[in-house]
Amino acid sequence: MNGWPKGTEKWSEATKKILSYPWIKESPGKREFDVVVIGGGPNGLTAGCYLARAGLKVVIVDRRTELGGGVMTEEARQGGFKHNVHAIYFPMIDYAPIYKDLELEANYNLKHIYPEVQFAISFLDGSSLCIYSDVDKTCKSIEKFSRKDAASYMEMFLKSKKMMDEFIAPATYVQPSLPLEQVKKFEKIAWGKEIMEISEKTPKEVVDELFENEKVKSLMLYTLCMWGLDPAQSGLGYLIPLYFNRAANYRLVVHGSHNLAQALMKFFMDHGGKIYSPYGIKRIIVENGTAKGVELDDGPLIEAKAIVSTLDTHQTFLKYIGEDKLEKNFVESIRAWNWEHWSLFTVHMCLEELPNFISGKSNPDVSKAFIHVLGYEKADDFINHYEEIEKGEFGGNLGFNCSFPTVHDPSQAPPDRHTGVISCMAPYDINEGKGKWLRIKFKEEKANMLINILNKYAPNITEETIRDLYISSPADIENKYLDMVKGSIKQGQYNPLQMGYNRPNPECSQHRSPIEGLYMGGSCTYPGGTVILGSGYLAADAVCEDLGVKKWWPVPEIVKKAREKGII
């Protein structure tokens, strides 16, 4: 037994390792670690896993009782009905090195479903259009509306795939380059000029150039802009081939999104990581320009060699460090940060039956779709919706995406029952006053407004088939996830001045900060949000490099190839 008391024979080696650590013997007011990770969302967990596996003594602190951040699955209303209350569509499973490095699928029972029908947009006349995982099937669907558009889709699909494989995907998991340096590298590749030309166009311009049919344009514009691209803004052209490609590559986590967080937590603890939860942050301790530790609310003071904050820049620097410890110009850059002007209003449904879409009569594949797009009969309908958000309006002329996970994973509801979610872009600063977003009557009115739109396309979704609702407004998002200020689901707007090397600013874009020993690893940093896990991965990379710790993980093959070609 090697000194372990009777009754501990079945304890795992990981548990014994944790109980053997020095912190067990330390005084209750102080702890010592190599690294403190602030925030136990997907990026915080990713950083913690890589650093713990590297042999560092790591603790993750989080104010909530359960880690995972927006990667959360809850039985929010009725038992057995599992709702993915924030993240549901996972876009980078096939490229992110995290899944292979941490053996999440091989050793931690993490599984994903890759639906054959990715998107289906239905129209009031009963017609529909689908994006499949199979490009040929997508082209056949588009051909019903326009042969020219089908050919344009195929051409753009192949170009986007090449750009993803050779540059966009590998660049997501390496520290960003200076803009001028990257431009020079683009000159070495055949499609480099083309991606630069796309960057000067708006999503609306690209869609109008590629496609002629209004229904095709409607779906294509939505898939490009559903994660925050302004349809009328140029300068972010590299995101257009990214989102074009990803529209055929979304995944669903089996048993619910939180299984990703659970797998990461298990890996983290198996490699000696420790979790302090629920503890809020009182302050980040900075002495002589160097981060020394973190003091918790009603908890211990933690000393560490490195601190990784996955919170937004405002909380990290202005709230927990203080302006008096920062340079004036840096403070001004933090204050100039723009949050998204839109957020999400979501309606989670406990259903007696699946929707029976009118469009399914002529196209049975509609019922198999992972993501449904409704309410946009033409591309201008989405433009109008986006413009209404800017005005603070949330009225009846809306569209949205919705999903019914139990079509693909029956385990997310009781037998013969189903779950569904409506996700609608909405203003945080609503004209009625943002306090309305927290009033149940107001939220129910808006939820019923969206359900009525769904009913136009699937008439069987009525009061009789909806057992219960769980509603989340932009203000609810901000209250639940404090780093999503103003309901900003990606910790900050996507615009040319807040992306790439400028995300969140040049001082922090490589995941270090002006404070020695303080690292940034949240969605406000490069490469951004939508659970691509790049920020946490790169924060761990920076910590290991600066501490002189050997990186145990291999350079991803896609990165090796891109470097050999001189692209990154």
Salt bridges, closest charged atoms under 4 A:
GLU13 OE2 - LYS16 NZ 3.93
ASP34 OD1 - LYS305 NZ 3.33
GLU66 OE2 - HIS258 NE2 2.83
GLU74 OE2 - ARG64 NH2 3.96
GLU74 OE2 - LYS480 NZ 3.00
ASP94 OD1 - ARG246 NH1 2.67
GLU105 OE2 - HIS112 ND1 3.23
GLU116 OE2 - LYS137 NZ 2.44
ASP125 OD2 - LYS215 NZ 2.53
GLU155 OE2 - LYS159 NZ 3.25
ASP165 OD2 - LYS161 NZ 2.62
GLU166 OE2 - LYS162 NZ 2.89
GLU166 OE2 - LYS565 NZ 3.42
GLU194 OE2 - LYS159 NZ 2.70
ASP208 OD2 - LYS204 NZ 2.66
ASP208 OD1 - LYS217 NZ 3.29
GLU209 OE1 - LYS201 NZ 2.91
GLU214 OE2 - LYS217 NZ 3.87
GLU295 OE2 - LYS282 NZ 3.74
GLU295 OE1 - ARG283 NE 2.61
GLU303 OE2 - LYS30 NZ 3.38
GLU323 OE2 - ARG335 NH2 2.13
ASP324 OD2 - LYS325 NZ 3.69
GLU340 OE2 - LYS490 NZ 2.39
GLU352 OE1 - ARG417 NE 2.89
GLU352 OE2 - ARG467 NH1 3.74
ASP365 OD1 - LYS368 NZ 3.32
ASP381 OD1 - LYS378 NZ 3.08
ASP429 OD2 - LYS486 NZ 3.79
ASP468 OD1 - ARG77 NE 3.19
ASP476 OD2 - LYS443 NZ 2.74
ASP541 OD1 - LYS551 NZ 2.67
GLU545 OE2 - ARG512 NH2 3.34
GLU545 OE1 - LYS551 NZ 3.52
ASP546 OD1 - ARG512 NH2 2.99
GLU557 OE2 - LYS560 NZ 3.28
